[in-house]
């Protein structure tokens, strides 16, 4: 039996394994490497703070997670397949490493995040179209 996600070290293990998968997939890796140009040594602790806040209400993440993603969408439109790929790798990684209440919560929150971000990109596209037609 696998253990549940129980601390920041577990979250670091999760996001490290997750990003290894994402960055190995050419269909999505360019968003991180060429457009966002993330530095994993800086980005992974931010992700740990984000998921620590979500899973353990630690209040360690104080930023607006939506803003950088919407800025990225302005550079290169994010498509449904990007969100699906992100979510599939996340769920797969959680399932490979963990099981339990927090693991379930992480997957449910990831589904919500992917859905909300996709909806926001659609809204942004519609707003852009409305402005361009006026």
Rosetta blueprint (number, residue, H / E / L):
1 X L
2 X L
3 X L
4 X L
5 X L
6 X L
7 X L
8 X H
9 X H
10 X H
11 X H
12 X H
13 X H
14 X H
15 X H
16 X H
17 X H
18 X H
19 X H
20 X H
21 X H
22 X H
23 X H
24 X H
25 X L
26 X H
27 X H
28 X H
29 X H
30 X H
31 X H
32 X H
33 X H
34 X H
35 X H
36 X L
37 X L
38 X L
39 X L
40 X H
41 X H
42 X H
43 X H
44 X H
45 X H
46 X H
47 X H
48 X H
49 X H
50 X H
51 X H
52 X H
53 X H
54 X H
55 X H
56 X H
57 X L
58 X L
59 X L
60 X L
61 X L
62 X L
63 X L
64 X L
65 X H
66 X H
67 X H
68 X H
69 X H
70 X H
71 X H
72 X H
73 X H
74 X H
75 X H
76 X L
77 X L
78 X L
79 X L
80 X H
81 X H
82 X H
83 X H
84 X H
85 X H
86 X H
87 X H
88 X H
89 X H
90 X H
91 X H
92 X H
93 X H
94 X H
95 X H
96 X H
97 X H
98 X L
99 X L
100 X L
101 X H
102 X H
103 X H
104 X H
105 X H
106 X H
107 X H
108 X H
109 X H
110 X H
111 X H
112 X H
113 X H
114 X H
115 X H
116 X H
117 X H
118 X H
119 X H
120 X H
121 X H
122 X H
123 X H
124 X H
125 X H
126 X H
127 X H
128 X H
129 X H
130 X H
131 X H
132 X H
133 X H
134 X L
